Amino acid sequence: MGVLFDECAGSGTTVHLDRPFDIAPDGGVEYGVAELAALVRDAAGWLAAAGTRPGDRVAIVKANHWDYDLLACAAVRVGAVPAQLSAHLSAETLEVLLKRLEPAVLVTDVGVLERGRVEGADLGSFARRVLALDGSAPGALTMDDVRGGPVPAPHRRADYAPLIIHHTSGTTGVPKLVVHSTRTIIDKLARFETNRVPRIGVRTDDTLLNASSYAHGRTFCWTASVMCLAPRRITFLTHQDPDRADPLLRAHPPTVVEALPATFVRLQPLTERLDNPFRRARLFISTYDAMHPPTIRAYLTASRRRSPLWMQGWGQTETGPLTFRFHTRRSLHSKYSRKPDTRNLGRPVPVKTRLRVVDPDTLRPVRRGQTGLILTRTAALCLDYVGEHERYEAKRVGKWWNTGDLGLRNRDGSVHLLDREVDRITDLSCLELEDVLEDRLAAADECVVLGCPGVPPLPVVVTEDGSLDHAAWRRATRDLPLLQDPVGLTWSEVPRTGTGKVRRYALLEQLTGRTDTSGTGRWT
């Protein structure tokens, strides 16, 4: 990864940004691969000048942009292990993660350091050196202090040695720091994606759109594969504002779209415009979190292709993708279905992954169609959790990994996902109820169903202004299990992770003052 862009510099790929890189504010918004390679080499020089040495950890926490991955490649080039941390995390959480990491260098921006001070955390105190990308801060190096030094030669490491550290989403508390090697994240995941599979593989004439949280592991792996596949164009979005995104997407209409589920929801109004920017899209890809039927339908309908596909991936930071499921315009059930088709996540990735459903108490396999914990066996499993080795080992069951998700295997071998174990409700599925409610409530941007022991589930309906149509609610729930009266909120009133996932514990406490759930939380 340290020389990825150098090796791909001869390709004709052009990169378009919605704003300049934070590491190159004067560099404009269009790059060729050779220019990106030069930027990575320069950044490697900055890190070396800041005192980074082979084997060190480099923590990166800054505003959301794809240059997270450029900085990670620069750290790999000098032999360091980059740790990408989302700036969306609270200062208290960042403090915990930085203590575990003990980085030699913290690469950050003035805003992150200032927010830490306001929230009572001196984030810079946990690294030997701090490099501020966009100005000066007490005790921190500036870009002027590190520019102009020699570019270090690429440093090789063993394929099984730590390569990069990413954190999990943190929906239920402090995220885990996941360590991957070249063998697990590149050889077993990224290399698999470089196959030009018909209909779903990247083509040289494609225009790709990526709208993600670039601190997370998916984009690092994606970067490795996509640069090798050399599409014609790649466009990056760093925000979820449809009006700001519209001009860039119209200028470069994507043929392949990969985005966070929350970003798909926020950009959905663009699908209804007369000259919508997704008219050329042949493939939509979602990962990280559940996708609900109305959003999938909206994008597939917006495409003017004869048969566009939606590829829904399910996996974890620790394992990479475990299953894939494809949706077409005709494959989704009616909005009146009580068993939404999006909960069927498809079969395990051929040759790469094995799945098993077991009893949560005995960890023994259960029959097809019976609910249990989902275990996986994959060669892409991460090496460890930084500072939490016992937690890592507790999730291993021999050669199997406990995902912490509840589901069942259908007769055809496909996986039907029900809930996270910690979020479970007896005899119900929060995710299925959320799918049904979103399908039936036209005004809902999102629905969240929260479980509390001893009382009916609490539904939360997210709308543009937080208001609820109670007549529509009664019609939508007439055949559903007993629920509490719904709570209406706006999008910004819901606590979220950097990937847009709802922080269910935090939302439950915000609305009820409780944090207890029916699940054990043993495998979060």
Buried (B, 14 or more C-beta within 10 A) or exposed (E): BBBBBBEBBEBEBBBBBBBBBBBBEEBEEEBBBBBBBBBBBBBBBBBBBBBBBEEBBBBBBBBBBBBBBBBBBBBBBBBBBBBBBBBBBBBEBBBBBBEBBBBBBBBBBBBBBEBBBEEEBEBBEBBEBBBBBBEEBEEBBBBEBBEEBEBBEBBEBEEEBBBBBBBBBBBBBBBBBBBBBBBBBBBBBBBBBBEEEEEBBBBEEBBBBBBBBBBBBBBBBBBBBBBBBBBBBBBBBBBBEBEEBBEBBBEBBBBBBBBBBBBBBBBBBBBEBEEBBBBBBBBBBBBBBBBBBBBBBBBBBBBEBEEBBBBBBBBBBBBBBBBBBEBEBEBBBEBEBEEBBBBBBBBBBEEBBBBBBBEBEEBEBBEEEEBBBBBBBBEBBBBBBBBBEEEBEEBEBEEBBBBBBBBBBEEEEBBBBBBBBBBBBEEBBBBBBBBBBBBBBEBBBBBBBBBBEEEBBBBBBBBEEBEBBEEBBEEBBEEBEEBBEBBBBEBEEBBBBBBBBBBBBBBBBBBBEBEBBBBEBEBB
